[in-house]
Amino acid sequence: MAKKTTIYDIARELNITVSTVSRALNNISTISENTRNAVIETAKRLNYRPNKVASSLTSGKTYIIGVLLPSAQIQFFASVIHSLEKYLKSFGYSILLYQTNESLESEKNGISTLLEAQVDGIIASMSLETQDVSHFLKVKEEGKPLIIFDRTHDDLEHTPTVKIDDEQAGYLVTKHLLDKGYTNIAYITTKHGIKIFKERYEGYLRALAEAGISVNPSYSIFGELTVEGGYAGTKTLLKLKDKPDAIIGGDDYVALGIIKALHEYKITPPTVGVIGFANQNFSEHIIPSLSTIDQQAITMGKECAKMFLKIIESRSSDKNIIEPVVLDPLLLARESTNRKS
């Protein structure tokens, strides 16, 4: 097996000290530009790879951030990660990704795995099953930064967060339907008590109250946050004597299930209005195109990265309070709600 190149090999090749090589590779300002360039070129030629483990023992940092998320298959989360990684990379950080697949047990294992990997901090979005958040406290107990994005929790008080205004998002989709002339508006969402979905539902209730419309309990369906959940919920709604003229899906996958069920009844939106949340890739391209809320995934990822770097910097200046970032939801009105009023 070929011998791994070390900084001693680079120093020997250039006839300089090991400490000079180390300072050049770490971009220390006391090293001249000519020396730095010579070291970098030699390192590339000799196929040198830094030993992050040895480096972390010296600096106390691995420059690896743990990222915990429900599923990378969901486009929203994939976009957040893409943006987060791109921004952190420019500061020399890499990410270590762990998917929970919406499982609380997997989420707990993920926290342990990332901490064992000696990550410098964890940026996480919770699974649908998560109610008890005590496992997240382990991150704080180890003195590592913890940031929660999108799916937050009240029990993690003083934990830095990045999210959209979900109550306003629920209000916006309902108000949009009301402005389009829909009045019998149903809502299909998750049975899991995750904060962001509760807040979206509260926004729905606020918009109805503002319009002077009484809530029909039969119009609220709490099931699975899946295509199948939207399909099953719509079937239930269409059996009612007073059928809804619009249906809100807890996310775009639920909305896709709603449209699927409506098609079986020969109903094509916007005859019955359909709207979702998250602006998944397929939303713009299905027929009819799906109205939805853009949750600003790219901005959310960048804000998570900036917040992490801010926390790292604040530790040296004893600033421990990091203000939460709350982004505005963006309504994207498309064909599925474009009823002529």
C-alpha positions as CSV (number, residue, x, y, z in Angstrom):
1,M,0.0,0.0,0.0
2,A,1.3,3.5,-1.0
3,K,2.7,5.5,1.9
4,K,0.5,8.5,2.8
5,T,2.0,11.9,2.3
6,T,2.6,14.0,5.5
7,I,3.6,17.6,6.1
8,Y,7.1,16.2,6.8
9,D,7.3,15.0,3.2
10,I,6.2,18.5,2.0
11,A,8.8,20.2,4.3
12,R,11.6,17.8,3.0
13,E,10.6,18.5,-0.6
14,L,10.8,22.3,-0.2
15,N,13.6,22.3,2.4
16,I,11.6,24.3,4.9
17,T,10.4,23.6,8.4
18,V,7.4,21.5,9.3
19,S,5.9,24.5,11.2
20,T,6.2,26.6,8.1
21,V,4.3,24.0,6.1
22,S,1.6,23.8,8.8
23,R,1.2,27.6,8.9
24,A,1.0,27.8,5.1
25,L,-1.7,25.1,4.9
26,N,-3.7,26.8,7.6
27,N,-3.4,30.2,5.8
28,I,-1.6,31.9,8.6
29,S,-0.9,35.6,7.6
30,T,2.8,35.5,8.7
31,I,3.7,33.2,5.8
32,S,4.6,34.9,2.5
33,E,2.5,34.4,-0.6
34,N,5.3,32.8,-2.5
35,T,5.9,30.2,0.3
36,R,2.1,29.5,0.7
37,N,1.8,28.9,-3.1
38,A,4.8,26.6,-3.1
39,V,3.4,24.6,-0.2
40,I,0.0,24.3,-1.8
41,E,1.3,23.3,-5.2
42,T,3.6,20.7,-3.6
43,A,0.8,19.3,-1.5
44,K,-1.3,18.8,-4.6
45,R,1.5,17.2,-6.5
46,L,2.3,14.8,-3.7
47,N,-1.5,14.1,-3.2
48,Y,-1.4,15.3,0.4
49,R,-4.6,15.0,2.4
50,P,-4.8,16.6,5.9
51,N,-5.3,14.4,8.9
52,K,-8.5,15.9,10.3
53,V,-8.3,13.7,13.4
54,A,-4.8,14.9,14.3
55,S,-5.8,18.4,13.5
56,S,-8.9,18.3,15.7
57,L,-6.8,17.1,18.7
58,T,-4.7,20.2,18.3
59,S,-7.4,22.8,17.6
60,G,-10.4,21.1,19.3
61,K,-12.4,21.4,16.0
62,T,-13.1,18.9,13.3
63,Y,-14.7,21.5,10.9
64,I,-17.5,19.0,10.4
65,I,-21.2,19.9,11.2
66,G,-23.8,17.3,11.9
67,V,-27.1,17.7,10.1
68,L,-30.1,15.8,11.2
69,L,-33.2,15.8,9.0
70,P,-36.4,13.8,8.4
71,S,-35.7,12.9,4.8
72,A,-33.3,14.0,2.1
73,Q,-35.9,12.7,-0.4
74,I,-38.2,15.6,0.4
75,Q,-37.1,18.4,-2.0
76,F,-37.5,21.1,0.7
77,F,-35.0,19.5,3.0
78,A,-32.6,18.7,0.1
79,S,-32.6,22.3,-0.9
80,V,-31.9,23.5,2.6
81,I,-29.0,21.1,2.8
82,H,-27.6,22.2,-0.6
83,S,-27.7,25.8,0.5
84,L,-26.3,25.1,4.0
85,E,-23.4,23.0,2.7
86,K,-22.5,25.5,0.0
87,Y,-22.3,28.4,2.5
88,L,-20.4,26.4,5.1
89,K,-17.9,25.1,2.6
90,S,-16.7,28.6,1.9
91,F,-15.6,28.7,5.6
92,G,-13.8,25.4,5.5
93,Y,-16.6,23.3,7.0
94,S,-18.1,20.0,5.8
95,I,-21.4,18.4,6.8
96,L,-22.2,14.9,8.0
97,L,-25.8,14.0,7.2
98,Y,-28.1,11.7,9.1
99,Q,-31.7,10.9,8.0
100,T,-34.3,10.0,10.6
101,N,-37.0,8.9,8.1
102,E,-39.5,10.5,10.5
103,S,-38.6,8.1,13.3
104,L,-38.0,9.3,16.9
105,E,-35.9,6.3,17.7
106,S,-33.7,7.0,14.6
107,E,-33.5,10.6,15.6
108,K,-32.1,9.6,19.0
109,N,-29.6,7.3,17.4
110,G,-28.7,10.1,15.0
111,I,-27.8,12.5,17.8
112,S,-25.6,9.9,19.4
113,T,-23.9,9.0,16.1
114,L,-23.1,12.6,15.3
115,L,-21.8,13.4,18.7
116,E,-19.6,10.2,18.6
117,A,-18.2,11.5,15.3
118,Q,-17.0,14.6,17.2
119,V,-18.9,17.1,15.0
120,D,-18.5,20.8,15.9
121,G,-22.2,21.3,16.2
122,I,-25.6,20.0,15.0
123,I,-28.2,21.6,12.8
124,A,-31.5,19.6,13.0
125,S,-35.1,19.4,11.9
126,M,-37.3,17.1,14.0
127,S,-39.2,13.9,12.9
128,L,-43.0,13.8,12.9
129,E,-42.9,11.5,15.9
130,T,-40.9,13.8,18.1
131,Q,-42.6,15.1,21.3
132,D,-40.0,14.6,24.0
133,V,-36.9,16.5,23.0
134,S,-34.6,15.5,25.9
135,H,-32.2,13.8,23.5
136,F,-31.4,17.1,21.9
137,L,-30.2,18.4,25.3
138,K,-27.2,16.0,25.0
139,V,-25.8,18.3,22.4
140,K,-26.0,21.3,24.7
141,E,-24.5,19.2,27.6
142,E,-21.5,18.6,25.5
143,G,-21.1,22.3,24.9
144,K,-21.7,22.1,21.2
145,P,-23.9,24.5,19.2
146,L,-27.4,23.3,18.4
147,I,-29.7,24.9,15.8
148,I,-33.2,23.8,15.0
149,F,-34.7,24.6,11.6
150,D,-38.2,24.4,10.1
151,R,-39.7,22.0,12.7
152,T,-39.1,23.7,16.1
153,H,-40.3,22.8,19.6
154,D,-41.3,25.0,22.6
155,D,-39.4,22.8,25.1
156,L,-36.1,23.7,23.5
157,E,-36.2,27.2,25.0
158,H,-33.3,29.5,24.1
159,T,-32.2,27.1,21.3
160,P,-31.4,29.1,18.1
161,T,-34.0,28.5,15.4
162,V,-34.6,29.2,11.8
163,K,-38.1,28.8,10.4
164,I,-40.9,30.5,8.4
165,D,-43.9,32.2,10.0
166,D,-46.1,29.1,9.8
167,E,-49.2,30.7,11.4
168,Q,-49.0,33.4,8.7
169,A,-48.5,30.7,6.0
170,G,-51.7,29.0,7.1
171,Y,-53.5,32.3,7.1
172,L,-52.2,33.2,3.6
173,V,-53.4,30.0,1.9
174,T,-56.8,30.3,3.5
175,K,-57.1,34.0,2.7
176,H,-56.1,33.3,-0.9
177,L,-58.9,30.7,-1.2
178,L,-61.4,33.1,0.3
179,D,-60.3,35.9,-2.1
180,K,-60.9,33.5,-5.0
181,G,-64.5,33.0,-3.8
182,Y,-64.2,29.6,-2.0
183,T,-66.1,29.5,1.3
184,N,-66.4,25.8,2.3
185,I,-62.7,25.3,2.9
186,A,-61.4,21.9,4.3
187,Y,-58.0,21.1,5.8
188,I,-56.1,17.8,5.6
189,T,-53.0,17.7,7.8
190,T,-50.9,15.4,10.0
191,K,-52.2,13.7,13.2
192,H,-48.8,14.3,14.7
193,G,-48.6,17.3,17.1
194,I,-45.6,19.0,15.4
195,K,-45.6,22.8,16.2
196,I,-45.4,24.1,12.6
197,F,-48.4,22.1,11.5
198,K,-50.4,23.3,14.5
199,E,-49.4,26.9,13.7
200,R,-50.5,26.5,10.0
201,Y,-53.9,25.2,11.2
202,E,-54.2,28.1,13.6
203,G,-53.6,30.4,10.6
204,Y,-56.4,28.7,8.8
205,L,-58.8,29.2,11.7
206,R,-57.8,32.9,12.0
207,A,-58.5,33.6,8.3
208,L,-62.0,31.9,8.6
209,A,-62.8,33.8,11.8
210,E,-61.7,37.1,10.1
211,A,-64.1,36.3,7.2
212,G,-67.0,35.5,9.6
213,I,-67.1,31.8,8.6
214,S,-67.9,29.2,11.3
215,V,-65.5,26.2,11.4
216,N,-67.1,23.0,10.2
217,P,-65.5,20.2,12.4
218,S,-66.1,17.7,9.6
219,Y,-63.8,19.7,7.3
220,S,-60.7,19.1,9.5
221,I,-58.9,15.8,8.7
222,F,-55.9,14.7,10.8
223,G,-54.1,11.8,9.2
224,E,-50.8,11.0,7.5
225,L,-48.6,13.6,5.9
226,T,-48.4,11.6,2.6
227,V,-50.0,11.3,-0.8
228,E,-52.0,8.4,0.7
229,G,-53.1,10.6,3.6
230,G,-54.4,13.3,1.2
231,Y,-56.2,10.7,-0.9
232,A,-57.9,9.1,2.0
233,G,-58.8,12.4,3.6
234,T,-60.4,13.7,0.4
235,K,-62.4,10.5,0.0
236,T,-63.9,11.1,3.5
237,L,-64.7,14.8,2.7
238,L,-66.4,13.9,-0.6
239,K,-68.8,11.6,1.3
240,L,-70.2,14.6,3.3
241,K,-73.6,16.0,2.5
242,D,-72.1,19.5,2.4
243,K,-68.9,19.0,0.4
244,P,-66.0,21.4,0.5
245,D,-65.3,23.7,-2.4
246,A,-61.6,23.9,-1.5
247,I,-59.1,21.7,0.3
248,I,-55.8,22.7,1.9
249,G,-53.1,20.0,2.1
250,G,-50.7,20.0,5.1
251,D,-47.9,19.8,2.5
252,D,-47.6,19.4,-1.3
253,Y,-47.6,15.6,-1.0
254,V,-50.9,15.7,0.8
255,A,-52.2,18.1,-1.9
256,L,-51.1,15.6,-4.6
257,G,-53.2,13.0,-2.9
258,I,-56.1,15.4,-2.8
259,I,-55.9,16.0,-6.6
260,K,-55.6,12.2,-7.2
261,A,-58.9,11.6,-5.3
262,L,-60.7,14.5,-7.0
263,H,-59.8,13.1,-10.4
264,E,-61.5,9.8,-9.5
265,Y,-64.6,11.8,-8.9
266,K,-64.1,13.6,-12.3
267,I,-63.4,16.8,-10.4
268,T,-60.5,18.9,-11.7
269,P,-59.1,21.8,-9.7
270,P,-59.8,24.7,-9.6
271,T,-63.5,23.5,-9.6
272,V,-62.5,22.4,-6.1
273,G,-59.5,24.5,-5.1
274,V,-56.4,22.8,-3.9
275,I,-53.3,24.3,-2.2
276,G,-50.3,22.9,-0.3
277,F,-47.1,23.9,1.4
278,A,-43.4,23.6,0.6
279,N,-43.3,24.2,-3.2
280,Q,-41.9,20.7,-4.1
281,N,-40.3,20.2,-7.5
282,F,-43.4,18.5,-8.9
283,S,-45.8,21.3,-7.8
284,E,-45.2,23.6,-10.8
285,H,-45.3,20.8,-13.3
286,I,-48.4,18.7,-12.5
287,I,-51.7,19.4,-14.3
288,P,-53.2,21.6,-13.1
289,S,-50.1,23.3,-11.5
290,L,-50.4,23.4,-7.7
291,S,-50.7,26.6,-5.7
292,T,-48.5,26.4,-2.6
293,I,-46.3,28.2,-0.1
294,D,-42.6,28.6,-0.8
295,Q,-40.8,28.1,2.5
296,Q,-37.6,29.8,1.3
297,A,-35.5,26.6,1.6
298,I,-32.4,28.2,0.0
299,T,-32.5,31.2,2.4
300,M,-33.3,28.9,5.3
301,G,-30.1,26.9,4.7
302,K,-28.0,30.0,4.4
303,E,-29.4,31.5,7.5
304,C,-28.7,28.2,9.4
305,A,-25.1,28.4,8.3
306,K,-24.7,32.1,9.2
307,M,-26.2,31.4,12.6
308,F,-23.8,28.6,13.3
309,L,-20.8,30.7,12.4
310,K,-22.3,33.5,14.6
311,I,-22.5,31.2,17.5
312,I,-18.9,30.0,17.1
313,E,-17.7,33.6,17.0
314,S,-19.9,34.7,19.9
315,R,-18.4,32.2,22.2
316,S,-15.1,34.1,22.3
317,S,-17.0,37.3,23.1
318,D,-19.4,35.9,25.7
319,K,-22.5,36.7,23.6
320,N,-24.9,33.7,24.2
321,I,-28.2,35.1,23.0
322,I,-28.9,34.4,19.3
323,E,-32.1,35.9,18.0
324,P,-34.4,33.4,16.1
325,V,-34.7,33.9,12.4
326,V,-38.3,33.9,11.1
327,L,-38.7,34.1,7.3
328,D,-41.8,35.3,5.5
329,P,-43.8,32.6,3.7
330,L,-44.3,33.3,0.0
331,L,-47.6,32.5,-1.6
332,L,-47.3,30.9,-5.1
333,A,-50.8,31.1,-6.8
334,R,-51.1,28.6,-9.7
335,E,-53.8,26.9,-11.7
336,S,-55.2,24.7,-8.9
337,T,-56.8,27.7,-7.2
338,N,-57.3,30.0,-10.2
339,R,-61.1,30.0,-10.2
340,K,-62.6,32.9,-12.1
341,S,-64.5,35.1,-9.6
